[in-house]
Amino acid sequence: MRRILVVWLVLTVIGVPLIVLVLGPHLPPGHMSAEASDQTNANTVMTAVIAPIVFLLVAYFGYALVAFRARGDVLEDGAPIRGHAPTQTVWLVVTTATVLGLAAWGSYTLIVSAHGAGGGQGPNPIALPANYKSALQVQVIGQQWNWTYRFPGYGSVETEHLDLPVDSDVEFHVTSLDVTHSFWAYQLGVKADAVPGVDNIAFVHPRKLGTFSIRCAELCGLWHGHMFQTGDVVSATAFASWIAAQKKAEAFNQKYLTPYARQYFPEPQRRAG
Amino acid sequence: MRRSSAKLGLVVVGVACAAALIAYYIASYLVVRPPAVAASGEAPRARITLQTVASIGFGPHHDWVSYLAQNPRGTWEHSTVLTVPAHSLIRVTIYQYDTATGLRNAYWGGPRGLVGGMRINGKLVPTLDPNLASHTFAIPDLGVSVPLQGVASNAKNQCSVAPCTLAQAHNTITFTFRTGKGGTFRWQCFVPCGAGFIFGFGGPMQSIGYMDGYLHVVA
């Protein structure tokens, strides 16, 4: 028992700092947004907390394999295994405390600290960022098989590309025109289901300039695997120029667009031919 | 002992045969594609000619809506796999024989990614009323999207079986787009035109050879 504890202690003392300092900064999804950073930090904390338990199991099994391996040709039953109440109690208490502690901490970061952690919260979100009333509204429309985006604050212009201003709160309204999709802006740490007839709200606060990938995370038909785009986090000035250019470029088609709404109900029966 | 071994062997052989059949079916489904139809002409200018029909009229899904492609010899082929040269201007002519279904998203009513715009029956059209669209020809990764105006539902001499002829009611849509470096790109229709399927998005809308295809851009 003492040998196992010594091995476990050595593994933990070496492993946990390595996880926090070396592995942690490289865990997904990165630090492009406040939500992504929170997710990366959560991944780091969970890995660091769980690692000692994994090390204990590895040390125990490793020791058992070496110390208790069968020797010689004669196979015999080993000594009977009996319960050891102190060990069982410690195991149950430690693992229960670990799970409950992570659940409490996760709930806190999800609701209070990370404003929904980039996840879709449905039409009535409860985890709101402080300045959500001034957030940039972006509607994400999934359809077989592409994403388009509408900006109700800019004449409801619709685009095929997504630019977002850095250091601004963004409020995504994710919906679909046909089947269920899932809007996954990986580096931003945003993932929200796009469901027909549902306005699924998610928040993000981009912190770094750069390009992020957008994928569909819900199997949605033949070209699901091709439902891929890239978006850009740009400066506020660049965003203003970009959205102005989009309004100008899309003016020719604007009159035909359906008036902006939180969700759309295309008429499938009539449209189906 | 010997009998149980024989039974076990039989089970193993049976499972192996079933696995082989399943693997063959899946591989056949994934690998088999319509033959590629090459564009007419060579780099830096080539031409594609397509037609859309309300029902293909033959094969296992004879009542499915479909595209057809014309090969360089002028013969219509039931294929949506197209080959075009890289770094070229591709002139596309689509004979549109189907009636209007309407766009689910009016955004696709605007032609995009073209060189010189879209012409319907020779007339330059900046955008199409989404209710008049029958299909679209869209290559999302190249930024190309073109709505195809449907034939009036009360038009005379409508085509019912492919390949349709120019003597039958149709709209002619012409446009040009530019290819870049080589690669394979998917193309599709954005109109929910799969009649008889939920939301119109089943059947032909989910099938290469009907309303979806590949564009091979060859360097």
Interface residues (C-beta under 8 A of the other chain):
Chain A: I141 Q143 Q144 W145 N146 T148 E158 E160 L177 D178 V179 G221 L222 W223 H226 E250 F252 N253 Y256 L257 T258 P266 P268 R270 R271 A272 G273
Chain B: V65 T101 G102 R104 N105 A106 Y107 G109 G110 R112 P126 T127 D129 P130 P140 D141 G143 R186 Q188 F190 V191 P192 C193 G194 A195 G196 F197 I198 F199 G200 F201 M205 Q206 S207 I208 D212
